[in-house]
Amino acid sequence: MPAVDAPLRLVCPPVIEFGAGTVARVGAWAKARGCRRPLVVADAFNVGRVELLGLDGPVAVFGDVVPEPDIPNLDALLATATETAPDLVVGFGGGSAMDLAKLAAVLPGSGQTIRDVVGVGRTRPRCCALVQVPTTAGTGSEGGIRALVTDPATRNKLAVESLDMLADLAVVDPDLTMSVPPALTAATGVDAMAHCVEAYTNRRAHPLIDFYAIEGIRQVGRHLARAVADGSDRAARRGLAVASLYGGFCLGPVNTAAGHALAYPLGTRHHVPHGAANALIFPHVLAFNAPVVPEKTRHVLAALGLPAATDEAAVRDAAYGFCAALGLEMRLSGLGVPEDDLPAMADEAFVIRRLLDNNPREISRDEILAIYRTAF
């Protein structure tokens, strides 16, 4: 693992508003900035509460964001952005809405397509402001500089990373998550935890990021079950919002590893929601990595309130029990994944080197397939 003096760049929005009721500050910020042509990027649910943002004047709204957005979904948004020429783009929703908002802020008028900007630092400077307002506690996309879109032709995730996609303002209002139902609360909460765990146990782990990672895990351990049991528990919602934001901080300088790589084919091939996919994979990858990061594995389990363990079977059982107790489906078969597709999923996951190369333990294609079979 890197030492504390290893080079690291940590970026986050220059202004983060956190707390109950802060969503109303979006409008005041936009007015002070002189923004007059806002475009709000939202999913179907959040379209119905755009007024909470407090934006003045005519507001253009793209309300067709879908889970696991693909290139056609992005193209529809870009058409709207080209037509409305916004001077402010607001991502209002979960990670899908915020990721698409980032791309809507940089691609229109740039002469670039999504394929032109895949990778790191390939976008051109944007000409509009960008505000991110999460309504779930999971991806932490409000605090980061990455966006993911699925290519339906290859069923692979296209990952774009650029400082040009860093929000000018992030508004994290935990009250916006109060309406999230229990199953989605559980899945998004485990996604936030997975970001933190995979960064904490990463080959590129760094003490500066470890601080955010372990505290994010601890917040999930303390608050996720409470929020699932009682969605109106404000303290629990606040804790999960912190965990999600911290997980977003982990993604930029360190990123995720094998857990996310193995989860992606569930979404791209079988439309399993991202959080649910991460929850199902999480116990297996944590256990697989335990022999090479035993101390950090103990820390993870302790932060979740689970018994200390480093034996693979014991780690898997503890992490599996944590997720299952939240009511999450923990079998691939239960999510509709056909057994005969497991080899193709393993092939697909094995080539996601941008993540697998971060994993603390080398993992082969056959070991990936073995994990899928165990999880089936």
PyMOL commands that set and color helices and strands:
alter all, ss='L'
color gray80, all
select helices_A, chain A and resi 22-33+44-47+50-53+71-84+95-106+114-117+141-143+163-165+174-177+182-200+207-229+234-251+258-270+274-289+294-303+312-324+333-335+339-350+353-356+365-375
alter helices_A, ss='H'
color red, helices_A
select strands_A, chain A and resi 15-18+38-43+60-65+88-93+119-120+129-134+146-151+156-161+169-172
alter strands_A, ss='S'
color yellow, strands_A
deselect
rebuild
show_as cartoon
